[in-house]
Amino acid sequence: MVFQRKHILGLEDLTAEEISLILDTAESMKEVSLRDVKKVPALKGVTVVNLFFEPSTRTRSSFEIAEKRLSADVLNFTPTQSSVVKGETLLDTARNLEAMGATVIVIRHSMSGAPWLLARELDSSIINAGDGSHEHPSQALLDLFTVREVKREIQGLKVVIVGDILHSRVARSNIWGFIKLGAEVRLVGPPTMMPQDVEKMDVKVYYNLEETLKGADVVIMLRIQMERQGSGLFPSLREYSRFYGLTRERLKLAKEDVMLMHPGPINRGVELSSEVADDVHSVILDQVSNGISVRMAMLYLVASGGGNA
C-alpha cells in the first residue's frame, strides 16, 4: 500500500490500513535509531517548520530529533519572537513560512481546527501536533506502536483510558486509533469530565475505576490539567486521586501482563503513585523513545507520498 495523503491531521480521518502503514513504517525507522550513526538522507533538501503556539517539551523535541535524523532542514518557530505579537494572523504567518520554502509544517495550536485551516489554504504538507482539545495524532500513533510492539496484535485488546476525557485530545485520537484496529475501549472518569454522547464512538463508559480495570490489557492514564481546576470539574486533587488515582492495588485488577501508559507530564501522587509510575508494567519511557520513530514515519510518508487528501 502507498500512503496517498498529503497531510496527517487526525486519526478520525485515517483508515485502519493507513494507520497500520504508519506503524509498519515506524518499525523501519526504529532500526535507524538503533544504529551508531542515527541519520538517513530521506528528507535531505526538505525544509520542515515546527510551528508551536503552545508550550511543549516531549512533542516538539521528538519532532525535531525525528526531522534531523531524516536529514531535513529544520526551523523552530517561536511565536513570542515573531510578528504574531504584532497581530499577524496564523494563516499569514504560515504563508510567509511557506514562501521561504517550507515543505512540511508541524503545527501545535490551542485552537481546535487550526491544522485543517492550514491544510486547506497552503501547498505545504501539514502535520497536526495537537490542536485544542480535538486531536493529537502523533501521540496516539506512538501509543498504538508501543502496544503493538509488546502485544503484537491490537485486535481484541481491552484498553482503559482514565481521567479527563472531555478536554483530552490524546483520548480522542487514541479512541479512534484503537477502535479502528479492533480493540475494546473503556473510558472512566468523573461524570463532569465525560463528553456527552461519547458512547456514539463505540466505547464503553464507566465511572468506577475498579470495575473498569478488571481484565484490562492496557491502561492509559491521562494528565489532570491543573490549568482547568478553576472550572470546578471536581472538588480537589485529593478527591480526584482518591477515586481515580492508580495505585498498585488497583492495577492488580487488570491482567497480569497489563501495560501502563501515560502521555506525560505525570502528576505523581495524583493520576498515579510513584511506585506505579516506575513499576515493571510501565512503558512510559518506551512511549517517549518510540515517539521519535513514529514521527519519523509521519514526516517521511507525507513528504514522499503526498496525494490530494
N, C-alpha and C positions, 0 to 999 in steps of 0.2 A: 504493500500500500504506500502511495506517495502522499505526503502531507500537502493538502491543497489550500490551506488557509494562509492569508497574509498577516493576520493578527491572532493573538490569543487574548481574549477579553474576559472569558469566564468559562467555567465548566458546564454551565447550563446550556451553552451553545455547542459544546463538543459532543461528538458521538462516542460510544464505548470504544469503537475501533480507533478513533483519533487519540483518545486518552491512552489506550494501550500502546499506540505507536510512540507517543511521547515517552512513556515509561520504558519501552524497549530501547529507544534512542539514548535515554539516560543511563541504561546499563552499559552501553558502549562508551559513553562519556565518562563513566566512573573509572573505567580502565585507564583513562588519561590521568586521572587524579592519583593513581597508584604508581605512576612512573616516577623515575628520578627527575626527569625534566617534564614538568606538568604543563606542556604547551603544545598546541597543534595550530596549523595555519588556516583552519577552516573559515574564519571570518577576517582574514587579512585584507586590509583595504576597506573594511566596513566600519562606519562610524556609528557608535551606539551612545545615546544620550540617556543618562539616568535623571529623570525629571521628577524629583521627590519634593512634594509640597507638605509632607508630614514627616515628623522625626522617625528615623528607622536605623537600627544597628544591624540586625541579622539580615533582613531582606536586601537592603542596599549594599552591604558588604558582600553578600553572597552573589548578587548580580554582577558586581564589579569584578570579583575574582573569576566568575564564570566567563565574563567578557574578555578578560585578559588572557585566560587560558586558551581561548579560541583565537587569540591574536588580533582582536578588534581594537580600533582606536576608540578610547573611552573619554567621555566628557561628563563630569558630575555637576549638575545644575543646582545651585543654592538660591532659593527664592529671595532670601533676605539680602543677598548681594547682587540682585538683578533689577531690571526695570519693573518687575512686579510690584515693588514697593512704591513705584511712581504711578501705579494704576494700570499697567499693561495687562490685557486680558490673557487668560490661559491660551486661547487659540492663537493670538498674535505672538505670544512667546514661542509656542510650538512651531508656528510658521517661520519665524526667524531662525530657529534652530535647524529646521528642515532646509532653509535656504543656504545654510552654512554646510550642508552636506550630510545631515543626519539620515541614516538609512533605517535605523531602528530606534524607537523611543520607548523607554521603560518608564511608566508613569505611576506614581502613588499620589492620590489626592483625597481630600476629605469629602469632596462632592461625589456622591454616587452617580455614575454615568459619565464621568469625565473621560475615561478611555474610549467610550463609544463616540463621544463628540469628536475626538481627535481622529479616530479611525474613519469617520465619515468625511472629514474635511481635508485630511492630509494624504500624501502619497506614501509616506513612511509607514513601515510596519509598526504596530502598537502592541506592547505587552502590558497587561494590567498587573501592577504590583500591589494592588489594594485600592479599592475605591469606596470611600464612605463606609457604610455598613452593608454593602452589597455583595462583593465577591473578592476573594484573594486566591486566584487560581494556582499560583506557583506554590503556595503553602499546602494546598490540598493535594497537588500533584506529588510533592515531596512526601506527604503523609502516605499517599497511596503507594508510592515507590518503596518506602520503608516497610510498610506492611507486606507488600508482595515479596520483597526480598527475604523476609523472615518466614512468612506463611506459604509462599509460593503461589497461592491461589486466593483471590478475594471473594469469589463466588461462594455464598453460603455463610460467610463470617458474620458474627453478631458484633456490631460496632456501637459503642455507647459514647455519646457526646454530652458532656456535663457542663452546665453553667449558664452564662448569659447568651442564650441562643438569639434573642431578639436583636441585639446590636452587633453580633459576630459575623463578619464577612468570612472568617475561617470556617465557621459552622456551615454557612450556606454552600460554599464551594465543596466542602467535604461531603455534605449531604448529596449533592448532585453526583459527585465522583463515585462514592461508594455504592449508591443506588444503581447507577448505570453499569457498574461492574459486578452487580449481583449480590451485594451484601445486604443484611438486615440492619437498618439504622434505628437506634433508640435514642431519644432525646430526653434529658432530665434536667430540671432546674426549677427555680421559683416560678409560680404562675405569672408574676409580673415580668419575667424575663423570657416568656414563651410567646412567639408570634401567633397571632390569630390565624386559624385555618392552616397551620403548618402541617397538619395531617394530610393535606392535599398533595404534599411532596412525597407521599408513600412512606412515611416514617411512623414509628410508634412513640407516643408521648407519655412520659411518666413524671411524677412529682416526688416520688420516694426513691432515694439513691440506692438503698439496699436492694429493693425489688428490681431495679433496673440492671444492677451489676450481675445478677445471677446468670451464669453461663456465658458471660461476655468474653469474646476473643480479643477485643481491642477496646481500650478506654482512652478517650481524648478529653483531657481537662482544658477548659477554656480559661483565659485570663479574666479575672474580675477587673473591669476597667474603673480604676479609682476615680477617674475624672467624671464618672457618671453618678457618683454616690449622692450628689446634691439632689438627684431626681427622686429619691426615696423608693428605690426598687426593692429594698429590703431594709430591715431595721438597723443592722450593724454588720460589720465584717465578722465579728464574733458569732453572731446569729447565723450568718451565711455558712461559716466554717462548720458550725455545729451540725447543720442539716445536709450540706453539700460538699464539705471538705473530704478529700480522700485520705483515709488512714490505712495502715497495714491490715487491720482487722476487716475493714470494708472491702479491701482489694481481694481478700481471701474468698469472697463470694463469687468472684469471677473464675474463669478456668485457670487451671494450674499454670498454663503457659501463656497467660494473658500478656499483651503488650500495652505498656503505659506510655502515652504521648502527651505533649504539651507544645503549643506553638511558641511559647515564650513571649515576654519575660515572665518568669514564675514569681508569684507572690507566695513565698514559703510560709506555711502556717495558716494560709487562707484557703487556696484551692487544694493544696495537698501538703502533707507534712514533709519535712526534710528527709526523713527516713524512707518515705515512699518515692520522693523525687530521685534519690540516689539508689533505689532498690534495683535488684537484678532484673526486674521486669521492665525497668525504664529504658526507653530507646530515644530519649530526648536529645542527647548529643549525636546520636546516629541521624536524627532528623536534620540537625544543623549541617552535618557533613554531606548528607545526601542532597541537601538543597542546592549545592553547587552543581552537581551532576545534572539534576533536573533542570536547573536554569540554563545550563549549557545546552541541553537538548531543546528547550523552548527557543532560545536565541538562534540556534543553528537551523531549526525547522522553519521558522518564519522568514529568516534571511535567505534561505536556499530553496524553500518550497514555494511559498508565496503565490497562492491562487488569488481569486477575487473575493473570497469570503472574509 
